[in-house]
C-alpha cells in the first residue's frame, strides 16, 4: 500500500501542545542531560566526556550492540538511592513540559544489584522523585532484564511484588540483548507475574525477527509487545496481531537511531495502522536518541502520511492499551479529547498549525 497524501501540514509545535500518553519509556534512557551531567560530576567525571556538549555526542550509535554498551556506561553514574529520586523527578518534569498526561515507565533495578542496591528501595526512591511532580501520572514497569536470565528475573519479581502496590508498579517486561536471550525461558516467570496481578510486556522484534515476537506471544502470553518492528516480515504474524488485537509499543525514531530500520519511511507503522493493529507511539530512550514524543508524531505525519485525525486516533489507542484502570480511562479520554479540540481551535485562529 502506498503512503496516503495528507494536506494537514502540521507543525512540530502542534504536536508539542496536544495531550499525549507514553507507554514505552525507560527511566534511565530519559534522564535530561543536565541531570546526567550532574551525576557524572558527582562521581568524579569521565575523562572521555569533559563537557556536556561531548556528553551529547557520546549518544551516537554504530548499531544496536553499541547502543547497549552505551546504556551500560551511562548506568555507572546511578550509584545511590538518592540518584534515582533525582532522575525520576527530572524525567517527570520533562514529560509534564511536553504535555504528557500519563506515562508507564520502565526501570531496571537488577542492573544495580552489584552495587548492593535493593530493588525495593530503588522503587521507593523512584516514586519519591515522581511525587515531586504532581501534574503528571506515572506508573512503573519493572524490566526483569533478559540478559540476567529467568532465575534472576524471578528474584526481582518477588522483590518488586513486596512494594508494587505501595509504589505503583503495574507490570513487568524484559529488555536487553534480544539476539542472545530469547523469550521462551521466561515463560514461568511471566506466569507467576500474572498470578501476582502484574500486567506483562516484552521487547521483541527489535534486534531479532518475527520468531522473537512469536515467542513473546505464544510462550510469554504478553498483554503488549515492545517494538515488534520486524513482525512485518511474517504475514501470518501480522494477521495474528490484527486478529487478536495485541497492542504494540512502537518507537519509530529509536529504531532509526539504532539501525533497526534504514529510514522512517520504511517503518511498518502505517501498515500496522491500516491492518487495525492497536499501537502507541513512544520515545523509548529519548535523551539517548535526541528525540521527543512530539518529534515522533511529526515523523509519523511527514514520513508516513498520518493525518491529524489519524494522529488523534493513535493517541487514543495509546490510552486504550495502557494499564490505567478502566474507569479512569474514561475521564482521561474526555480530558484528552477536550484538550485536542482546544488545541485545534487555537491552531485555526492562528496563522500556524
C-alpha positions in Angstrom: 0.0 0.0 0.0 1.3 3.4 -0.9 1.6 6.2 1.7 -1.6 8.4 1.7 -1.4 12.0 0.8 -2.2 14.4 3.7 -2.7 18.1 3.3 -2.6 18.9 7.0 0.9 20.3 7.1 1.1 20.1 10.9 4.0 21.8 12.7 6.1 20.4 15.5 4.6 23.0 17.9 1.2 21.4 17.3 2.4 18.0 18.5 4.1 19.6 21.4 0.8 21.2 22.5 -1.5 18.2 22.1 -2.0 15.9 25.2 -0.2 12.6 25.0 0.4 9.3 26.7 3.6 7.2 26.6 3.8 3.5 27.4 7.4 2.6 26.4 9.9 4.8 28.1 13.0 3.8 30.0 13.7 5.9 33.0 17.4 5.5 32.7 17.2 6.5 29.0 15.1 9.6 29.6 17.4 11.4 32.0 17.7 15.0 30.9 21.4 15.7 30.0 21.9 18.4 32.7 20.8 15.8 35.4 23.0 13.1 34.0 25.9 15.6 33.8 25.3 16.5 37.4 25.6 12.8 38.4 28.8 12.4 36.3 30.3 15.3 38.1 29.2 13.9 41.4 31.2 10.8 40.9 34.4 12.4 39.7 33.6 12.9 36.0 34.8 10.9 33.0 37.9 11.9 31.1 36.3 10.9 27.8 33.4 13.4 28.2 34.9 16.5 29.7 32.0 18.7 28.7 28.2 18.4 28.5 28.5 19.0 24.7 30.7 15.9 24.4 28.3 14.0 26.5 25.6 14.7 23.9 27.8 13.5 21.1 28.5 10.3 23.1 25.0 9.2 22.2 25.6 8.2 18.6 25.5 4.5 17.8 27.0 2.3 15.2 24.4 -0.4 15.8 22.1 -1.9 18.5 25.0 -3.6 20.3 26.9 -0.3 20.5 23.7 1.3 22.0 23.6 -1.4 24.7 27.2 -0.8 25.6 26.5 3.0 25.9 23.5 2.1 28.1 25.8 0.2 30.5 28.3 3.0 30.5 25.7 5.6 31.5 24.2 3.4 34.3 27.5 3.5 36.2 26.6 7.0 37.4 23.5 5.8 39.2 25.1 4.6 42.5 22.9 5.7 45.4 19.2 5.7 46.1 19.0 9.4 46.0 20.3 9.4 42.4 17.1 7.6 41.4 15.0 10.2 43.2 16.8 12.9 41.3 16.4 11.4 37.9 12.8 10.4 38.4 11.8 13.9 39.3 13.7 15.4 36.3 12.2 12.8 33.9 8.7 13.6 35.2 9.2 17.3 34.9 10.4 16.8 31.3 7.4 14.7 30.4 5.0 17.2 32.0 6.6 20.0 30.0 5.7 18.1 26.8 2.1 17.8 27.9 2.4 14.0 28.5 -0.6 13.4 30.9 0.1 9.7 31.7 3.2 7.5 31.3 4.2 3.9 32.0 7.9 4.0 32.7 10.4 1.0 32.7 13.2 0.9 35.2 15.8 -1.9 35.6 16.6 -2.5 39.3 18.6 -5.7 38.5 21.3 -3.6 36.8 22.3 -2.2 40.2 22.4 -5.4 42.4 26.2 -5.5 42.1 26.3 -2.1 43.9 24.3 -3.6 46.7 21.1 -1.6 45.8 17.9 -3.4 46.6 15.0 -3.4 44.0 12.5 -2.4 46.7 14.5 0.6 47.8 15.2 1.7 44.2 11.5 1.5 43.5 10.8 3.6 46.6 13.4 6.2 45.6 11.9 6.5 42.1 8.4 7.0 43.5 9.8 9.6 45.9 11.1 11.6 42.9 8.0 11.2 40.9 5.9 12.5 43.7 7.7 15.9 43.4 5.8 16.4 40.1 2.1 16.2 40.7 0.9 17.3 37.3 1.7 14.0 35.6 0.7 10.5 36.5 3.4 7.8 36.2 3.1 4.1 36.6 6.1 1.8 36.7 7.1 -1.3 34.8 9.9 -3.4 36.1 12.4 -4.6 33.4 13.5 -8.1 34.5 16.4 -7.8 32.1 16.6 -10.9 29.8 20.5 -10.9 30.0 20.4 -11.8 33.7 18.3 -15.0 33.0 14.9 -16.1 34.3 16.2 -17.1 37.8 17.4 -13.6 38.5 14.2 -12.3 36.9 12.2 -14.4 39.3 14.1 -12.9 42.3 13.5 -9.4 41.0 9.8 -10.2 40.5 9.5 -11.4 44.1 11.2 -8.3 45.5 9.1 -5.9 43.5 5.9 -7.7 44.5 6.6 -6.7 48.1 6.3 -3.0 47.2 4.3 -2.9 44.0 1.0 -1.6 45.5 2.7 1.0 47.6 4.9 2.4 44.9 2.7 1.9 41.8 4.4 -0.9 39.8 1.8 -2.2 37.4 3.7 -4.5 35.1 6.9 -6.4 34.2 8.9 -6.7 30.9 12.2 -7.9 29.5 14.6 -5.7 27.7 18.3 -6.2 26.8 20.1 -8.4 24.4 17.2 -9.9 22.4 19.5 -11.6 19.9 21.2 -13.6 22.7 18.3 -14.2 25.1 15.1 -15.5 23.5 11.8 -15.0 25.4 10.8 -18.7 25.9 12.8 -19.4 29.1 11.0 -16.6 30.9 7.6 -18.3 30.5 7.4 -19.5 34.1 8.4 -16.0 35.4 5.6 -14.4 33.3 3.1 -16.9 34.5 4.0 -16.2 38.1 3.8 -12.5 37.4 0.2 -12.8 36.2 -0.8 -14.7 39.3 0.6 -11.8 41.4 -1.5 -9.3 39.4 1.1 -7.8 37.2 0.5 -6.9 33.5 3.1 -8.1 31.0 5.0 -6.8 28.1 8.3 -7.8 26.3 10.7 -6.2 23.9 10.5 -8.3 20.8 11.1 -7.9 17.1 13.6 -5.1 17.6 17.1 -6.8 17.4 15.5 -10.1 16.2 13.0 -11.1 13.7 9.4 -12.5 13.8 10.4 -15.6 15.8 11.1 -13.4 18.8 7.6 -11.8 18.6 6.0 -15.2 18.2 7.9 -16.3 21.4 6.5 -13.3 23.3 3.0 -14.1 22.1 3.0 -17.8 22.5 5.3 -18.5 25.4 5.0 -15.4 27.5 1.4 -14.6 26.5 2.1 -10.9 26.9 -0.5 -8.1 27.1 1.6 -5.8 24.9 4.7 -6.1 22.8 7.5 -3.5 22.8 8.7 -2.6 19.3 7.5 -5.6 17.1 9.1 -3.7 14.2 10.2 -6.8 12.4 6.9 -8.6 12.8 6.2 -7.2 9.4 8.5 -9.8 7.9 5.9 -12.6 8.7 2.5 -12.0 7.1 1.0 -14.7 9.3 2.2 -12.9 12.4 0.8 -9.6 11.2 -2.5 -11.5 10.7 -2.3 -12.8 14.3 -1.6 -9.4 15.8 -4.5 -7.9 14.0 -6.9 -10.8 14.7 -6.1 -10.8 18.4 -5.7 -7.1 18.8 -2.4 -7.3 20.6 -1.2 -3.8 21.3 2.2 -2.7 20.2 4.6 -0.1 21.7 6.1 1.4 18.6 9.3 3.5 18.9 10.0 4.8 15.4 12.9 7.2 15.9 14.5 4.8 18.4 14.5 2.1 15.7 16.1 4.6 13.3 18.8 5.6 15.7 19.8 2.0 16.5 19.7 0.9 12.8 16.7 -1.4 13.2 15.2 0.5 10.2 17.0 2.3 7.4 14.6 5.2 7.3 11.4 6.4 9.0 9.6 5.8 5.7 10.5 2.1 5.9 8.9 1.6 9.4 5.8 -0.6 9.3 3.6 1.7 11.5 1.5 2.7 8.5 0.8 -0.9 7.6 0.0 -1.8 11.2 -2.4 1.1 11.3 -4.1 0.1 8.1 -4.4 -3.5 9.4 -6.1 -2.3 12.6 -3.4 -3.4 15.0 -3.6 -1.1 18.0 -0.4 0.7 18.9 1.0 3.5 20.9 3.9 5.9 19.8 6.7 6.2 22.2 10.3 7.5 22.6 12.0 4.5 24.3 15.2 6.4 25.4 14.6 10.0 24.3 17.7 11.6 25.8 19.9 8.9 24.4 18.3 9.3 20.9 17.9 13.1 21.0 14.2 13.0 20.3 10.9 13.8 21.9 7.3 12.4 21.7 6.3 15.4 19.6 9.1 14.6 17.1 7.9 11.0 17.0 4.4 12.2 16.0 5.9 14.7 13.5 7.8 11.8 11.8 4.6 9.8 11.6 3.0 12.8 9.9 5.7 13.9 7.5 7.3 10.5 6.6 4.4 8.0 7.0 1.5 10.2 6.0 -0.5 10.2 9.2 -3.2 12.9 9.1 -4.2 14.9 12.1 -7.3 12.8 12.6 -5.2 9.6 12.4 -2.7 11.0 14.9 -5.6 11.7 17.3 -6.6 8.0 16.9 -3.1 6.8 17.7 -3.1 8.9 20.9 -6.4 7.4 21.9 -5.1 3.9 21.1 -2.2 4.5 23.4 -4.7 5.4 26.2 -6.8 2.3 25.5 -3.8 0.0 25.6 -2.5 1.5 28.8 -2.8 -0.3 32.1 -4.6 2.5 33.9 -7.8 1.2 35.5 -10.7 1.1 33.0 -12.9 3.5 35.0 -10.2 6.1 34.9 -9.6 5.8 31.2 -13.0 7.4 30.6 -12.1 10.6 32.5 -8.6 10.8 30.9 -10.1 10.2 27.4 -12.5 13.1 27.9 -9.7 15.3 29.0 -7.5 14.3 26.0 -10.4 15.0 23.6 -11.2 18.3 25.2 -7.5 19.5 25.0 -7.2 18.3 21.4 -10.3 20.3 20.5 -9.0 23.4 22.3 -5.6 22.9 20.5 -7.2 22.6 17.1 -9.4 25.7 17.7 -6.3 27.6 18.8 -4.5 26.4 15.7 -7.3 27.5 13.4 -7.3 31.0 15.0 -3.5 31.3 14.4 -1.5 31.5 11.2 0.5 28.5 12.2 -0.9 24.9 12.7 
